[in-house]
């Protein structure tokens, strides 16, 4: 069975600083995908970044980067130059290659960006 | 603009009543999903459909039912058999291409009084 663990329930970060959100996973599947989503207070889930298990390089999307350490089974999200609009819940999720859309989500990390 | 529309945004119901949540997408996606979110928790999969007229149970299907008569629509019925229906419900879809990320609606918050 797949499992996603996010150990940080919440964190504060100052504007313009970088923040790292931890995510570890457990799976026996050789091929899988890892996602990060942002959920602002409005409730909608916003896709941020994706990392495939066979991707050689860490994924980056603008101010978001994914620190993928396959041997440690970790997929930490790094947000650089934090902005007030980054305040939200952040979820790490995983799927197997043969189960499109069937994501296993972590419990989430609440990020509050302060001026 | 393409997207997923969920309605209603907020819904109140009395115990023992069935309620149907609407989900419509104009992204031309084949696959659609329903997730449930409880406070302080991640999302859990209720039902999913990969093609019209076909759907499968997810991890927490008991007390829920769905239909998929049209590609664009995937309504979820929360029945009176669902023991703890108060939650935030999110509908999603995916094309299954490339990374296969899910596109989500804005959610429906159901409160049972």
Interface residues (C-beta under 8 A of the other chain):
Chain A: X4 X9 X33 X35 X42 X43 X44 X45 X46 X47 X50 X52 X91 X93 X95 X100 X101 X102 X103 X105 X106 X107 X108
Chain B: X31 X33 X40 X41 X42 X43 X44 X45 X48 X50 X58 X88 X90 X92 X93 X94 X96 X99 X100 X101 X102 X103 X104 X105 X106 X107 X109
